[in-house]
Amino acid sequence: MDWRDKLNGVKSELPQVEETVVESNIASATKKLQKEPLRVELDKRNGKPATLVTEYQGSDDELKELAKTLKVKCGAGGSSRDGEILVQGDFRVKIAELLLGMGFKVKRINFK
């Protein structure tokens, strides 16, 4: 009996868990507050592309949490302040899809 057989035996004894997609707390809390669509656009900062998400209506803590989620999903840096999220790089399409998946309305600016 090799290690693969032992591993399969252990796997069969584990309880089966269904994978479910859990909606983030950010989206559920702010969907009710967010009446206007979020604007997703490309901007140049010091000659480098940056994706801006503006017109966010909610608390600063929720804004920071949403910004962190977007930055992690894009694998990029950025910042958030005054109802605006800046993500370094051109991630317009990816961010728009992520926000739509979270339940936000999105207005796309400068998309091709």
C-alpha positions as CSV (number, residue, x, y, z in Angstrom):
1,M,0.0,0.0,0.0
2,D,1.6,3.2,-1.1
3,W,0.9,6.8,0.0
4,R,-1.7,7.4,-2.8
5,D,-3.9,4.6,-1.5
6,K,-3.7,5.9,2.0
7,L,-4.5,9.4,0.8
8,N,-7.6,8.2,-1.1
9,G,-8.7,6.3,2.0
10,V,-8.5,9.4,4.1
11,K,-10.3,11.5,1.4
12,S,-13.2,9.1,1.3
13,E,-13.7,9.4,5.1
14,L,-13.9,13.3,5.0
15,P,-17.4,14.8,4.9
16,Q,-18.4,16.2,1.5
17,V,-18.7,20.0,1.5
18,E,-20.6,21.9,-1.2
19,E,-18.8,25.0,-2.6
20,T,-21.0,28.0,-2.4
21,V,-20.2,31.5,-3.5
22,V,-20.7,33.9,-0.6
23,E,-21.6,37.4,-1.6
24,S,-19.2,39.9,0.0
25,N,-20.3,42.0,2.9
26,I,-19.3,45.1,0.9
27,A,-21.7,44.5,-1.9
28,S,-24.6,43.5,0.2
29,A,-24.2,46.5,2.5
30,T,-23.7,49.1,-0.2
31,K,-26.0,47.9,-3.0
32,K,-28.9,49.4,-1.0
33,L,-27.0,52.7,-0.6
34,Q,-25.5,52.9,-4.1
35,K,-28.1,54.5,-6.4
36,E,-25.8,56.0,-9.0
37,P,-23.6,53.6,-11.0
38,L,-19.9,53.5,-10.2
39,R,-17.7,55.1,-12.9
40,V,-14.8,53.0,-14.1
41,E,-12.3,54.9,-16.3
42,L,-8.7,55.0,-17.3
43,D,-6.5,57.9,-16.2
44,K,-2.8,58.7,-16.7
45,R,-0.8,59.5,-13.6
46,N,2.8,60.6,-14.2
47,G,2.6,58.9,-17.7
48,K,1.5,55.6,-16.3
49,P,-2.0,54.1,-16.6
50,A,-4.3,54.0,-13.6
51,T,-7.8,52.7,-13.3
52,L,-10.2,55.0,-11.4
53,V,-13.5,53.9,-9.7
54,T,-15.4,57.0,-8.7
55,E,-18.8,58.1,-7.4
56,Y,-18.8,55.6,-4.6
57,Q,-21.5,56.3,-2.0
58,G,-20.8,54.6,1.4
59,S,-18.5,54.8,4.4
60,D,-14.7,55.2,4.2
61,D,-14.3,51.7,5.8
62,E,-16.4,50.1,3.1
63,L,-14.5,52.0,0.4
64,K,-11.2,50.8,1.8
65,E,-12.4,47.2,2.0
66,L,-13.7,47.4,-1.6
67,A,-10.4,48.9,-2.8
68,K,-8.5,46.1,-1.1
69,T,-10.6,43.5,-2.8
70,L,-10.1,45.0,-6.2
71,K,-6.4,45.5,-5.7
72,V,-6.0,41.9,-4.6
73,K,-8.0,40.5,-7.5
74,C,-6.0,42.6,-10.0
75,G,-2.6,41.9,-8.3
76,A,-1.8,45.6,-8.3
77,G,-1.3,48.5,-5.9
78,G,-3.4,51.6,-5.4
79,S,-5.2,53.8,-3.0
80,S,-8.6,54.9,-1.9
81,R,-9.9,58.2,-0.6
82,D,-12.7,60.7,-1.0
83,G,-15.1,58.2,-2.6
84,E,-12.5,57.3,-5.3
85,I,-10.5,54.1,-5.8
86,L,-7.2,54.2,-7.8
87,V,-5.7,50.9,-9.0
88,Q,-2.3,51.0,-10.7
89,G,-2.5,49.7,-14.2
90,D,-5.1,49.4,-16.9
91,F,-7.7,47.0,-15.3
92,R,-10.9,48.7,-16.7
93,V,-12.5,45.5,-18.0
94,K,-11.5,43.3,-15.1
95,I,-12.7,45.8,-12.5
96,A,-16.0,46.4,-14.3
97,E,-16.6,42.6,-14.4
98,L,-15.7,42.3,-10.7
99,L,-18.0,45.1,-9.7
100,L,-20.9,43.8,-11.8
101,G,-20.4,40.4,-10.1
102,M,-20.6,42.0,-6.7
103,G,-24.0,43.6,-7.7
104,F,-22.9,47.2,-8.4
105,K,-24.1,49.2,-11.4
106,V,-21.2,50.2,-13.5
107,K,-20.8,53.1,-16.0
108,R,-17.9,52.4,-18.4
109,I,-15.8,55.4,-19.4
110,N,-13.2,55.3,-22.2
111,F,-13.8,51.6,-23.0
112,K,-13.0,50.5,-26.6
